[in-house]
Amino acid sequence: MTRMNANVTTQQYMFGPKLLVTPVTLPYVTEWDVYLPKMDASNGTREWTYWWTNETYAGGQMVAVPTPLEWIPVFHLGGRDELLRGNVF
């Protein structure tokens, strides 16, 4: 984390080593800025995938993602099927 993204990252958290959650904390927004941390190769992948659209992003950058009311911004490392089977670590 750097000073440039410090305000953004106070609103997001890692849920285990593979899930990044960024709650939307303002009303009436349709997209949300998220800082994606740069990960090392020990996690098997360096790309983050947005849960709802399956779009991938490199770490180490800010991205704006769509956030309709029913979507909480969640990003994952690795395959979604693996996470749904319970392999979150």
PDB file of N, CA, C and O in Angstrom, chain B, residues numbered from 101:
ATOM      1  N   MET B 101       0.848  -1.174   0.000  1.00  0.00           N
ATOM      2  CA  MET B 101       0.000   0.000   0.000  1.00  0.00           C
ATOM      3  C   MET B 101       0.893   1.236   0.000  1.00  0.00           C
ATOM      4  O   MET B 101       1.921   1.272   0.675  1.00  0.00           O
ATOM      5  N   THR B 102       0.498   2.223  -0.744  1.00  0.00           N
ATOM      6  CA  THR B 102       1.245   3.472  -0.779  1.00  0.00           C
ATOM      7  C   THR B 102       0.352   4.597  -0.275  1.00  0.00           C
ATOM      8  O   THR B 102      -0.853   4.416  -0.098  1.00  0.00           O
ATOM      9  N   ARG B 103       0.943   5.740  -0.050  1.00  0.00           N
ATOM     10  CA  ARG B 103       0.169   6.887   0.408  1.00  0.00           C
ATOM     11  C   ARG B 103      -0.927   7.246  -0.594  1.00  0.00           C
ATOM     12  O   ARG B 103      -2.005   7.691  -0.203  1.00  0.00           O
ATOM     13  N   MET B 104      -0.652   7.054  -1.885  1.00  0.00           N
ATOM     14  CA  MET B 104      -1.621   7.400  -2.924  1.00  0.00           C
ATOM     15  C   MET B 104      -2.919   6.588  -2.792  1.00  0.00           C
ATOM     16  O   MET B 104      -3.997   7.116  -3.063  1.00  0.00           O
ATOM     17  N   ASN B 105      -2.834   5.327  -2.383  1.00  0.00           N
ATOM     18  CA  ASN B 105      -4.038   4.512  -2.301  1.00  0.00           C
ATOM     19  C   ASN B 105      -4.480   4.234  -0.867  1.00  0.00           C
ATOM     20  O   ASN B 105      -5.350   3.389  -0.655  1.00  0.00           O
ATOM     21  N   ALA B 106      -3.912   4.915   0.115  1.00  0.00           N
ATOM     22  CA  ALA B 106      -4.224   4.647   1.518  1.00  0.00           C
ATOM     23  C   ALA B 106      -5.696   4.872   1.844  1.00  0.00           C
ATOM     24  O   ALA B 106      -6.273   4.079   2.587  1.00  0.00           O
ATOM     25  N   ASN B 107      -6.321   5.914   1.320  1.00  0.00           N
ATOM     26  CA  ASN B 107      -7.730   6.167   1.624  1.00  0.00           C
ATOM     27  C   ASN B 107      -8.637   5.095   1.045  1.00  0.00           C
ATOM     28  O   ASN B 107      -9.638   4.738   1.668  1.00  0.00           O
ATOM     29  N   VAL B 108      -8.318   4.582  -0.108  1.00  0.00           N
ATOM     30  CA  VAL B 108      -9.140   3.557  -0.743  1.00  0.00           C
ATOM     31  C   VAL B 108      -9.023   2.237  -0.001  1.00  0.00           C
ATOM     32  O   VAL B 108     -10.027   1.556   0.205  1.00  0.00           O
ATOM     33  N   THR B 109      -7.829   1.867   0.401  1.00  0.00           N
ATOM     34  CA  THR B 109      -7.624   0.550   0.988  1.00  0.00           C
ATOM     35  C   THR B 109      -8.155   0.425   2.400  1.00  0.00           C
ATOM     36  O   THR B 109      -8.219  -0.691   2.914  1.00  0.00           O
ATOM     37  N   THR B 110      -8.538   1.501   3.050  1.00  0.00           N
ATOM     38  CA  THR B 110      -9.154   1.374   4.371  1.00  0.00           C
ATOM     39  C   THR B 110     -10.558   0.797   4.264  1.00  0.00           C
ATOM     40  O   THR B 110     -11.112   0.354   5.270  1.00  0.00           O
ATOM     41  N   GLN B 111     -11.142   0.792   3.087  1.00  0.00           N
ATOM     42  CA  GLN B 111     -12.494   0.287   2.887  1.00  0.00           C
ATOM     43  C   GLN B 111     -12.517  -1.128   2.313  1.00  0.00           C
ATOM     44  O   GLN B 111     -13.593  -1.638   2.000  1.00  0.00           O
ATOM     45  N   GLN B 112     -11.379  -1.764   2.168  1.00  0.00           N
ATOM     46  CA  GLN B 112     -11.357  -3.104   1.586  1.00  0.00           C
ATOM     47  C   GLN B 112     -10.525  -4.023   2.457  1.00  0.00           C
ATOM     48  O   GLN B 112      -9.709  -3.563   3.257  1.00  0.00           O
ATOM     49  N   TYR B 113     -10.733  -5.338   2.300  1.00  0.00           N
ATOM     50  CA  TYR B 113     -10.018  -6.300   3.126  1.00  0.00           C
ATOM     51  C   TYR B 113      -9.874  -7.625   2.388  1.00  0.00           C
ATOM     52  O   TYR B 113     -10.645  -7.942   1.482  1.00  0.00           O
ATOM     53  N   MET B 114      -8.875  -8.382   2.797  1.00  0.00           N
ATOM     54  CA  MET B 114      -8.678  -9.734   2.286  1.00  0.00           C
ATOM     55  C   MET B 114      -9.499 -10.683   3.149  1.00  0.00           C
ATOM     56  O   MET B 114      -9.455 -10.609   4.377  1.00  0.00           O
ATOM     57  N   PHE B 115     -10.245 -11.571   2.506  1.00  0.00           N
ATOM     58  CA  PHE B 115     -10.990 -12.619   3.191  1.00  0.00           C
ATOM     59  C   PHE B 115     -10.256 -13.920   2.882  1.00  0.00           C
ATOM     60  O   PHE B 115     -10.613 -14.649   1.956  1.00  0.00           O
ATOM     61  N   GLY B 116      -9.226 -14.194   3.673  1.00  0.00           N
ATOM     62  CA  GLY B 116      -8.314 -15.284   3.355  1.00  0.00           C
ATOM     63  C   GLY B 116      -7.303 -14.807   2.328  1.00  0.00           C
ATOM     64  O   GLY B 116      -7.272 -13.620   2.005  1.00  0.00           O
ATOM     65  N   PRO B 117      -6.473 -15.705   1.808  1.00  0.00           N
ATOM     66  CA  PRO B 117      -5.423 -15.288   0.879  1.00  0.00           C
ATOM     67  C   PRO B 117      -5.865 -15.131  -0.569  1.00  0.00           C
ATOM     68  O   PRO B 117      -5.072 -14.683  -1.396  1.00  0.00           O
ATOM     69  N   LYS B 118      -7.121 -15.488  -0.909  1.00  0.00           N
ATOM     70  CA  LYS B 118      -7.529 -15.478  -2.312  1.00  0.00           C
ATOM     71  C   LYS B 118      -8.697 -14.555  -2.639  1.00  0.00           C
ATOM     72  O   LYS B 118      -9.015 -14.375  -3.815  1.00  0.00           O
ATOM     73  N   LEU B 119      -9.344 -13.966  -1.638  1.00  0.00           N
ATOM     74  CA  LEU B 119     -10.509 -13.112  -1.891  1.00  0.00           C
ATOM     75  C   LEU B 119     -10.266 -11.702  -1.381  1.00  0.00           C
ATOM     76  O   LEU B 119      -9.807 -11.511  -0.255  1.00  0.00           O
ATOM     77  N   LEU B 120     -10.572 -10.724  -2.206  1.00  0.00           N
ATOM     78  CA  LEU B 120     -10.492  -9.314  -1.841  1.00  0.00           C
ATOM     79  C   LEU B 120     -11.902  -8.744  -1.897  1.00  0.00           C
ATOM     80  O   LEU B 120     -12.564  -8.813  -2.932  1.00  0.00           O
ATOM     81  N   VAL B 121     -12.362  -8.182  -0.782  1.00  0.00           N
ATOM     82  CA  VAL B 121     -13.717  -7.647  -0.672  1.00  0.00           C
ATOM     83  C   VAL B 121     -13.632  -6.140  -0.485  1.00  0.00           C
ATOM     84  O   VAL B 121     -12.839  -5.649   0.318  1.00  0.00           O
ATOM     85  N   THR B 122     -14.449  -5.413  -1.229  1.00  0.00           N
ATOM     86  CA  THR B 122     -14.448  -3.953  -1.162  1.00  0.00           C
ATOM     87  C   THR B 122     -15.884  -3.455  -1.050  1.00  0.00           C
ATOM     88  O   THR B 122     -16.525  -3.206  -2.071  1.00  0.00           O
ATOM     89  N   PRO B 123     -16.405  -3.304   0.175  1.00  0.00           N
ATOM     90  CA  PRO B 123     -17.789  -2.861   0.315  1.00  0.00           C
ATOM     91  C   PRO B 123     -18.007  -1.460  -0.256  1.00  0.00           C
ATOM     92  O   PRO B 123     -17.150  -0.584  -0.138  1.00  0.00           O
ATOM     93  N   VAL B 124     -19.151  -1.272  -0.866  1.00  0.00           N
ATOM     94  CA  VAL B 124     -19.556   0.052  -1.353  1.00  0.00           C
ATOM     95  C   VAL B 124     -20.163   0.784  -0.165  1.00  0.00           C
ATOM     96  O   VAL B 124     -21.098   0.287   0.463  1.00  0.00           O
ATOM     97  N   THR B 125     -19.635   1.963   0.143  1.00  0.00           N
ATOM     98  CA  THR B 125     -20.052   2.673   1.348  1.00  0.00           C
ATOM     99  C   THR B 125     -20.778   3.985   1.065  1.00  0.00           C
ATOM    100  O   THR B 125     -21.005   4.778   1.979  1.00  0.00           O
ATOM    101  N   LEU B 126     -21.139   4.216  -0.185  1.00  0.00           N
ATOM    102  CA  LEU B 126     -21.883   5.417  -0.552  1.00  0.00           C
ATOM    103  C   LEU B 126     -23.147   5.018  -1.302  1.00  0.00           C
ATOM    104  O   LEU B 126     -23.147   4.026  -2.031  1.00  0.00           O
ATOM    105  N   PRO B 127     -24.223   5.778  -1.131  1.00  0.00           N
ATOM    106  CA  PRO B 127     -25.463   5.440  -1.848  1.00  0.00           C
ATOM    107  C   PRO B 127     -25.431   5.904  -3.306  1.00  0.00           C
ATOM    108  O   PRO B 127     -24.700   6.824  -3.672  1.00  0.00           O
ATOM    109  N   TYR B 128     -26.236   5.248  -4.110  1.00  0.00           N
ATOM    110  CA  TYR B 128     -26.508   5.672  -5.499  1.00  0.00           C
ATOM    111  C   TYR B 128     -25.286   5.673  -6.415  1.00  0.00           C
ATOM    112  O   TYR B 128     -25.211   6.483  -7.339  1.00  0.00           O
ATOM    113  N   VAL B 129     -24.338   4.786  -6.175  1.00  0.00           N
ATOM    114  CA  VAL B 129     -23.191   4.697  -7.080  1.00  0.00           C
ATOM    115  C   VAL B 129     -23.380   3.503  -8.014  1.00  0.00           C
ATOM    116  O   VAL B 129     -24.001   2.506  -7.646  1.00  0.00           O
ATOM    117  N   THR B 130     -22.845   3.614  -9.206  1.00  0.00           N
ATOM    118  CA  THR B 130     -22.956   2.519 -10.176  1.00  0.00           C
ATOM    119  C   THR B 130     -21.606   1.900 -10.512  1.00  0.00           C
ATOM    120  O   THR B 130     -21.542   0.870 -11.183  1.00  0.00           O
ATOM    121  N   GLU B 131     -20.525   2.526 -10.047  1.00  0.00           N
ATOM    122  CA  GLU B 131     -19.200   1.917 -10.157  1.00  0.00           C
ATOM    123  C   GLU B 131     -18.384   2.322  -8.946  1.00  0.00           C
ATOM    124  O   GLU B 131     -18.682   3.314  -8.281  1.00  0.00           O
ATOM    125  N   TRP B 132     -17.345   1.538  -8.666  1.00  0.00           N
ATOM    126  CA  TRP B 132     -16.567   1.730  -7.448  1.00  0.00           C
ATOM    127  C   TRP B 132     -15.095   1.544  -7.758  1.00  0.00           C
ATOM    128  O   TRP B 132     -14.721   0.627  -8.489  1.00  0.00           O
ATOM    129  N   ASP B 133     -14.249   2.420  -7.199  1.00  0.00           N
ATOM    130  CA  ASP B 133     -12.804   2.310  -7.380  1.00  0.00           C
ATOM    131  C   ASP B 133     -12.224   1.325  -6.371  1.00  0.00           C
ATOM    132  O   ASP B 133     -12.545   1.368  -5.183  1.00  0.00           O
ATOM    133  N   VAL B 134     -11.376   0.450  -6.859  1.00  0.00           N
ATOM    134  CA  VAL B 134     -10.761  -0.588  -6.035  1.00  0.00           C
ATOM    135  C   VAL B 134      -9.264  -0.603  -6.312  1.00  0.00           C
ATOM    136  O   VAL B 134      -8.836  -0.531  -7.464  1.00  0.00           O
ATOM    137  N   TYR B 135      -8.472  -0.698  -5.247  1.00  0.00           N
ATOM    138  CA  TYR B 135      -7.037  -0.907  -5.430  1.00  0.00           C
ATOM    139  C   TYR B 135      -6.767  -2.403  -5.362  1.00  0.00           C
ATOM    140  O   TYR B 135      -7.117  -3.056  -4.379  1.00  0.00           O
ATOM    141  N   LEU B 136      -6.151  -2.943  -6.398  1.00  0.00           N
ATOM    142  CA  LEU B 136      -5.799  -4.359  -6.444  1.00  0.00           C
ATOM    143  C   LEU B 136      -4.325  -4.507  -6.091  1.00  0.00           C
ATOM    144  O   LEU B 136      -3.464  -4.047  -6.841  1.00  0.00           O
ATOM    145  N   PRO B 137      -4.021  -5.140  -4.962  1.00  0.00           N
ATOM    146  CA  PRO B 137      -2.617  -5.278  -4.575  1.00  0.00           C
ATOM    147  C   PRO B 137      -1.837  -6.139  -5.559  1.00  0.00           C
ATOM    148  O   PRO B 137      -2.379  -7.058  -6.173  1.00  0.00           O
ATOM    149  N   LYS B 138      -0.588  -5.831  -5.694  1.00  0.00           N
ATOM    150  CA  LYS B 138       0.296  -6.626  -6.551  1.00  0.00           C
ATOM    151  C   LYS B 138       0.712  -7.863  -5.757  1.00  0.00           C
ATOM    152  O   LYS B 138       1.241  -7.754  -4.650  1.00  0.00           O
ATOM    153  N   MET B 139       0.472  -9.021  -6.325  1.00  0.00           N
ATOM    154  CA  MET B 139       0.766 -10.271  -5.633  1.00  0.00           C
ATOM    155  C   MET B 139       2.015 -10.908  -6.230  1.00  0.00           C
ATOM    156  O   MET B 139       2.339 -10.696  -7.398  1.00  0.00           O
ATOM    157  N   ASP B 140       2.711 -11.694  -5.407  1.00  0.00           N
ATOM    158  CA  ASP B 140       3.886 -12.398  -5.927  1.00  0.00           C
ATOM    159  C   ASP B 140       3.466 -13.741  -6.526  1.00  0.00           C
ATOM    160  O   ASP B 140       2.320 -14.165  -6.375  1.00  0.00           O
ATOM    161  N   ALA B 141       4.376 -14.383  -7.185  1.00  0.00           N
ATOM    162  CA  ALA B 141       4.070 -15.621  -7.913  1.00  0.00           C
ATOM    163  C   ALA B 141       3.773 -16.799  -6.994  1.00  0.00           C
ATOM    164  O   ALA B 141       3.300 -17.830  -7.473  1.00  0.00           O
ATOM    165  N   SER B 142       4.030 -16.689  -5.696  1.00  0.00           N
ATOM    166  CA  SER B 142       3.781 -17.816  -4.789  1.00  0.00           C
ATOM    167  C   SER B 142       2.300 -18.151  -4.680  1.00  0.00           C
ATOM    168  O   SER B 142       1.951 -19.258  -4.269  1.00  0.00           O
ATOM    169  N   ASN B 143       1.418 -17.216  -5.040  1.00  0.00           N
ATOM    170  CA  ASN B 143      -0.021 -17.482  -5.019  1.00  0.00           C
ATOM    171  C   ASN B 143      -0.491 -18.226  -6.266  1.00  0.00           C
ATOM    172  O   ASN B 143      -1.666 -18.581  -6.355  1.00  0.00           O
ATOM    173  N   GLY B 144       0.376 -18.465  -7.210  1.00  0.00           N
ATOM    174  CA  GLY B 144       0.012 -19.202  -8.411  1.00  0.00           C
ATOM    175  C   GLY B 144      -0.463 -18.316  -9.546  1.00  0.00           C
ATOM    176  O   GLY B 144      -0.379 -18.714 -10.708  1.00  0.00           O
ATOM    177  N   THR B 145      -0.950 -17.150  -9.246  1.00  0.00           N
ATOM    178  CA  THR B 145      -1.402 -16.220 -10.279  1.00  0.00           C
ATOM    179  C   THR B 145      -1.179 -14.802  -9.788  1.00  0.00           C
ATOM    180  O   THR B 145      -1.187 -14.548  -8.583  1.00  0.00           O
ATOM    181  N   ARG B 146      -0.984 -13.899 -10.697  1.00  0.00           N
ATOM    182  CA  ARG B 146      -0.803 -12.495 -10.329  1.00  0.00           C
ATOM    183  C   ARG B 146      -2.007 -11.663 -10.724  1.00  0.00           C
ATOM    184  O   ARG B 146      -2.052 -10.468 -10.435  1.00  0.00           O
ATOM    185  N   GLU B 147      -2.972 -12.267 -11.372  1.00  0.00           N
ATOM    186  CA  GLU B 147      -4.137 -11.513 -11.843  1.00  0.00           C
ATOM    187  C   GLU B 147      -5.326 -11.685 -10.907  1.00  0.00           C
ATOM    188  O   GLU B 147      -5.585 -12.766 -10.379  1.00  0.00           O
ATOM    189  N   TRP B 148      -6.031 -10.585 -10.723  1.00  0.00           N
ATOM    190  CA  TRP B 148      -7.273 -10.588  -9.964  1.00  0.00           C
ATOM    191  C   TRP B 148      -8.431 -10.729 -10.945  1.00  0.00           C
ATOM    192  O   TRP B 148      -8.387 -10.174 -12.043  1.00  0.00           O
ATOM    193  N   THR B 149      -9.460 -11.464 -10.556  1.00  0.00           N
ATOM    194  CA  THR B 149     -10.650 -11.633 -11.382  1.00  0.00           C
ATOM    195  C   THR B 149     -11.844 -11.072 -10.632  1.00  0.00           C
ATOM    196  O   THR B 149     -12.078 -11.423  -9.475  1.00  0.00           O
ATOM    197  N   TYR B 150     -12.601 -10.201 -11.288  1.00  0.00           N
ATOM    198  CA  TYR B 150     -13.808  -9.635 -10.685  1.00  0.00           C
ATOM    199  C   TYR B 150     -14.888 -10.712 -10.691  1.00  0.00           C
ATOM    200  O   TYR B 150     -15.226 -11.259 -11.741  1.00  0.00           O
ATOM    201  N   TRP B 151     -15.421 -11.008  -9.519  1.00  0.00           N
ATOM    202  CA  TRP B 151     -16.351 -12.119  -9.340  1.00  0.00           C
ATOM    203  C   TRP B 151     -17.545 -12.050 -10.292  1.00  0.00           C
ATOM    204  O   TRP B 151     -17.948 -13.069 -10.852  1.00  0.00           O
ATOM    205  N   TRP B 152     -18.101 -10.882 -10.474  1.00  0.00           N
ATOM    206  CA  TRP B 152     -19.379 -10.739 -11.176  1.00  0.00           C
ATOM    207  C   TRP B 152     -19.259 -10.722 -12.693  1.00  0.00           C
ATOM    208  O   TRP B 152     -20.194 -11.128 -13.383  1.00  0.00           O
ATOM    209  N   THR B 153     -18.139 -10.266 -13.226  1.00  0.00           N
ATOM    210  CA  THR B 153     -18.001 -10.170 -14.683  1.00  0.00           C
ATOM    211  C   THR B 153     -16.949 -11.120 -15.244  1.00  0.00           C
ATOM    212  O   THR B 153     -16.857 -11.308 -16.458  1.00  0.00           O
ATOM    213  N   ASN B 154     -16.162 -11.715 -14.362  1.00  0.00           N
ATOM    214  CA  ASN B 154     -15.083 -12.620 -14.757  1.00  0.00           C
ATOM    215  C   ASN B 154     -13.973 -11.903 -15.535  1.00  0.00           C
ATOM    216  O   ASN B 154     -13.173 -12.549 -16.211  1.00  0.00           O
ATOM    217  N   GLU B 155     -13.926 -10.592 -15.443  1.00  0.00           N
ATOM    218  CA  GLU B 155     -12.860  -9.812 -16.084  1.00  0.00           C
ATOM    219  C   GLU B 155     -11.610  -9.850 -15.206  1.00  0.00           C
ATOM    220  O   GLU B 155     -11.702  -9.768 -13.981  1.00  0.00           O
ATOM    221  N   THR B 156     -10.445  -9.974 -15.838  1.00  0.00           N
ATOM    222  CA  THR B 156      -9.200 -10.055 -15.073  1.00  0.00           C
ATOM    223  C   THR B 156      -8.437  -8.735 -15.131  1.00  0.00           C
ATOM    224  O   THR B 156      -8.516  -7.986 -16.104  1.00  0.00           O
ATOM    225  N   TYR B 157      -7.691  -8.475 -14.047  1.00  0.00           N
ATOM    226  CA  TYR B 157      -6.915  -7.246 -13.905  1.00  0.00           C
ATOM    227  C   TYR B 157      -5.565  -7.584 -13.283  1.00  0.00           C
ATOM    228  O   TYR B 157      -5.468  -8.477 -12.441  1.00  0.00           O
ATOM    229  N   ALA B 158      -4.546  -6.879 -13.693  1.00  0.00           N
ATOM    230  CA  ALA B 158      -3.231  -7.010 -13.062  1.00  0.00           C
ATOM    231  C   ALA B 158      -3.261  -6.325 -11.706  1.00  0.00           C
ATOM    232  O   ALA B 158      -3.999  -5.360 -11.506  1.00  0.00           O
ATOM    233  N   GLY B 159      -2.465  -6.821 -10.785  1.00  0.00           N
ATOM    234  CA  GLY B 159      -2.354  -6.191  -9.480  1.00  0.00           C
ATOM    235  C   GLY B 159      -1.501  -4.935  -9.539  1.00  0.00           C
ATOM    236  O   GLY B 159      -0.823  -4.680 -10.534  1.00  0.00           O
ATOM    237  N   GLY B 160      -1.539  -4.151  -8.467  1.00  0.00           N
ATOM    238  CA  GLY B 160      -0.744  -2.941  -8.389  1.00  0.00           C
ATOM    239  C   GLY B 160      -1.373  -1.745  -9.059  1.00  0.00           C
ATOM    240  O   GLY B 160      -0.666  -0.819  -9.457  1.00  0.00           O
ATOM    241  N   GLN B 161      -2.699  -1.742  -9.195  1.00  0.00           N
ATOM    242  CA  GLN B 161      -3.369  -0.623  -9.862  1.00  0.00           C
ATOM    243  C   GLN B 161      -4.763  -0.390  -9.278  1.00  0.00           C
ATOM    244  O   GLN B 161      -5.329  -1.243  -8.593  1.00  0.00           O
ATOM    245  N   MET B 162      -5.290   0.794  -9.576  1.00  0.00           N
ATOM    246  CA  MET B 162      -6.678   1.131  -9.249  1.00  0.00           C
ATOM    247  C   MET B 162      -7.535   0.766 -10.452  1.00  0.00           C
ATOM    248  O   MET B 162      -7.144   1.001 -11.596  1.00  0.00           O
ATOM    249  N   VAL B 163      -8.709   0.187 -10.189  1.00  0.00           N
ATOM    250  CA  VAL B 163      -9.658  -0.110 -11.258  1.00  0.00           C
ATOM    251  C   VAL B 163     -11.040   0.354 -10.813  1.00  0.00           C
ATOM    252  O   VAL B 163     -11.347   0.367  -9.621  1.00  0.00           O
ATOM    253  N   ALA B 164     -11.859   0.729 -11.771  1.00  0.00           N
ATOM    254  CA  ALA B 164     -13.259   1.071 -11.505  1.00  0.00           C
ATOM    255  C   ALA B 164     -14.102  -0.082 -12.029  1.00  0.00           C
ATOM    256  O   ALA B 164     -13.978  -0.475 -13.189  1.00  0.00           O
ATOM    257  N   VAL B 165     -14.963  -0.624 -11.166  1.00  0.00           N
ATOM    258  CA  VAL B 165     -15.782  -1.769 -11.556  1.00  0.00           C
ATOM    259  C   VAL B 165     -17.262  -1.423 -11.398  1.00  0.00           C
ATOM    260  O   VAL B 165     -17.621  -0.595 -10.561  1.00  0.00           O
ATOM    261  N   PRO B 166     -18.123  -2.058 -12.203  1.00  0.00           N
ATOM    262  CA  PRO B 166     -19.555  -1.820 -12.064  1.00  0.00           C
ATOM    263  C   PRO B 166     -20.062  -2.365 -10.729  1.00  0.00           C
ATOM    264  O   PRO B 166     -19.652  -3.439 -10.288  1.00  0.00           O
ATOM    265  N   THR B 167     -20.959  -1.609 -10.094  1.00  0.00           N
ATOM    266  CA  THR B 167     -21.497  -2.028  -8.799  1.00  0.00           C
ATOM    267  C   THR B 167     -22.991  -1.753  -8.707  1.00  0.00           C
ATOM    268  O   THR B 167     -23.408  -0.836  -8.000  1.00  0.00           O
ATOM    269  N   PRO B 168     -23.800  -2.535  -9.411  1.00  0.00           N
ATOM    270  CA  PRO B 168     -25.231  -2.397  -9.177  1.00  0.00           C
ATOM    271  C   PRO B 168     -25.540  -2.747  -7.719  1.00  0.00           C
ATOM    272  O   PRO B 168     -24.713  -3.342  -7.029  1.00  0.00           O
ATOM    273  N   LEU B 169     -26.695  -2.387  -7.273  1.00  0.00           N
ATOM    274  CA  LEU B 169     -27.073  -2.539  -5.871  1.00  0.00           C
ATOM    275  C   LEU B 169     -26.845  -3.949  -5.337  1.00  0.00           C
ATOM    276  O   LEU B 169     -26.463  -4.112  -4.178  1.00  0.00           O
ATOM    277  N   GLU B 170     -27.070  -4.956  -6.151  1.00  0.00           N
ATOM    278  CA  GLU B 170     -26.974  -6.342  -5.670  1.00  0.00           C
ATOM    279  C   GLU B 170     -25.555  -6.925  -5.722  1.00  0.00           C
ATOM    280  O   GLU B 170     -25.374  -8.090  -5.369  1.00  0.00           O
ATOM    281  N   TRP B 171     -24.559  -6.169  -6.141  1.00  0.00           N
ATOM    282  CA  TRP B 171     -23.180  -6.657  -6.227  1.00  0.00           C
ATOM    283  C   TRP B 171     -22.292  -6.011  -5.175  1.00  0.00           C
ATOM    284  O   TRP B 171     -22.214  -4.785  -5.097  1.00  0.00           O
ATOM    285  N   ILE B 172     -21.631  -6.814  -4.374  1.00  0.00           N
ATOM    286  CA  ILE B 172     -20.539  -6.345  -3.524  1.00  0.00           C
ATOM    287  C   ILE B 172     -19.256  -6.618  -4.304  1.00  0.00           C
ATOM    288  O   ILE B 172     -19.043  -7.752  -4.731  1.00  0.00           O
ATOM    289  N   PRO B 173     -18.403  -5.633  -4.504  1.00  0.00           N
ATOM    290  CA  PRO B 173     -17.177  -5.891  -5.258  1.00  0.00           C
ATOM    291  C   PRO B 173     -16.293  -6.940  -4.568  1.00  0.00           C
ATOM    292  O   PRO B 173     -15.789  -6.724  -3.466  1.00  0.00           O
ATOM    293  N   VAL B 174     -16.124  -8.062  -5.238  1.00  0.00           N
ATOM    294  CA  VAL B 174     -15.291  -9.164  -4.758  1.00  0.00           C
ATOM    295  C   VAL B 174     -14.369  -9.584  -5.898  1.00  0.00           C
ATOM    296  O   VAL B 174     -14.809  -9.789  -7.029  1.00  0.00           O
ATOM    297  N   PHE B 175     -13.098  -9.707  -5.582  1.00  0.00           N
ATOM    298  CA  PHE B 175     -12.098 -10.170  -6.544  1.00  0.00           C
ATOM    299  C   PHE B 175     -11.469 -11.442  -6.004  1.00  0.00           C
ATOM    300  O   PHE B 175     -11.386 -11.637  -4.791  1.00  0.00           O
ATOM    301  N   HIS B 176     -11.028 -12.305  -6.905  1.00  0.00           N
ATOM    302  CA  HIS B 176     -10.387 -13.538  -6.454  1.00  0.00           C
ATOM    303  C   HIS B 176      -9.132 -13.827  -7.256  1.00  0.00           C
ATOM    304  O   HIS B 176      -8.976 -13.404  -8.401  1.00  0.00           O
ATOM    305  N   LEU B 177      -8.248 -14.565  -6.606  1.00  0.00           N
ATOM    306  CA  LEU B 177      -7.049 -15.101  -7.246  1.00  0.00           C
ATOM    307  C   LEU B 177      -7.310 -16.567  -7.536  1.00  0.00           C
ATOM    308  O   LEU B 177      -7.881 -17.268  -6.700  1.00  0.00           O
ATOM    309  N   GLY B 178      -6.909 -17.038  -8.691  1.00  0.00           N
ATOM    310  CA  GLY B 178      -7.134 -18.434  -9.040  1.00  0.00           C
ATOM    311  C   GLY B 178      -8.537 -18.645  -9.583  1.00  0.00           C
ATOM    312  O   GLY B 178      -9.242 -17.690  -9.909  1.00  0.00           O
ATOM    313  N   GLY B 179      -8.933 -19.910  -9.676  1.00  0.00           N
ATOM    314  CA  GLY B 179     -10.214 -20.251 -10.278  1.00  0.00           C
ATOM    315  C   GLY B 179     -11.393 -20.125  -9.328  1.00  0.00           C
ATOM    316  O   GLY B 179     -11.289 -20.478  -8.153  1.00  0.00           O
ATOM    317  N   ARG B 180     -12.505 -19.628  -9.830  1.00  0.00           N
ATOM    318  CA  ARG B 180     -13.720 -19.475  -9.032  1.00  0.00           C
ATOM    319  C   ARG B 180     -14.279 -20.835  -8.617  1.00  0.00           C
ATOM    320  O   ARG B 180     -14.759 -20.987  -7.494  1.00  0.00           O
ATOM    321  N   ASP B 181     -14.223 -21.823  -9.508  1.00  0.00           N
ATOM    322  CA  ASP B 181     -14.731 -23.157  -9.177  1.00  0.00           C
ATOM    323  C   ASP B 181     -13.999 -23.746  -7.979  1.00  0.00           C
ATOM    324  O   ASP B 181     -14.602 -24.397  -7.125  1.00  0.00           O
ATOM    325  N   GLU B 182     -12.715 -23.513  -7.929  1.00  0.00           N
ATOM    326  CA  GLU B 182     -11.912 -23.988  -6.802  1.00  0.00           C
ATOM    327  C   GLU B 182     -12.390 -23.356  -5.496  1.00  0.00           C
ATOM    328  O   GLU B 182     -12.490 -24.041  -4.478  1.00  0.00           O
ATOM    329  N   LEU B 183     -12.682 -22.072  -5.519  1.00  0.00           N
ATOM    330  CA  LEU B 183     -13.181 -21.384  -4.325  1.00  0.00           C
ATOM    331  C   LEU B 183     -14.553 -21.908  -3.919  1.00  0.00           C
ATOM    332  O   LEU B 183     -14.813 -22.096  -2.731  1.00  0.00           O
ATOM    333  N   LEU B 184     -15.428 -22.143  -4.882  1.00  0.00           N
ATOM    334  CA  LEU B 184     -16.770 -22.636  -4.580  1.00  0.00           C
ATOM    335  C   LEU B 184     -16.746 -24.054  -4.006  1.00  0.00           C
ATOM    336  O   LEU B 184     -17.676 -24.453  -3.304  1.00  0.00           O
ATOM    337  N   ARG B 185     -15.706 -24.804  -4.294  1.00  0.00           N
ATOM    338  CA  ARG B 185     -15.547 -26.142  -3.705  1.00  0.00           C
ATOM    339  C   ARG B 185     -14.976 -26.062  -2.290  1.00  0.00           C
ATOM    340  O   ARG B 185     -14.817 -27.090  -1.631  1.00  0.00           O
ATOM    341  N   GLY B 186     -14.670 -24.867  -1.820  1.00  0.00           N
ATOM    342  CA  GLY B 186     -14.185 -24.695  -0.459  1.00  0.00           C
ATOM    343  C   GLY B 186     -12.686 -24.542  -0.328  1.00  0.00           C
ATOM    344  O   GLY B 186     -12.181 -24.419   0.788  1.00  0.00           O
ATOM    345  N   ASN B 187     -11.961 -24.546  -1.426  1.00  0.00           N
ATOM    346  CA  ASN B 187     -10.512 -24.392  -1.379  1.00  0.00           C
ATOM    347  C   ASN B 187     -10.162 -22.901  -1.367  1.00  0.00           C
ATOM    348  O   ASN B 187      -9.752 -22.340  -2.383  1.00  0.00           O
ATOM    349  N   VAL B 188     -10.327 -22.280  -0.214  1.00  0.00           N
ATOM    350  CA  VAL B 188     -10.094 -20.838  -0.109  1.00  0.00           C
ATOM    351  C   VAL B 188      -8.698 -20.507   0.413  1.00  0.00           C
ATOM    352  O   VAL B 188      -8.330 -19.334   0.485  1.00  0.00           O
ATOM    353  N   PHE B 189      -7.932 -21.506   0.771  1.00  0.00           N
ATOM    354  CA  PHE B 189      -6.578 -21.279   1.268  1.00  0.00           C
ATOM    355  C   PHE B 189      -5.631 -21.944   0.354  1.00  0.00           C
ATOM    356  O   PHE B 189      -4.420 -21.888   0.572  1.00  0.00           O
TER     357      PHE B 189
END
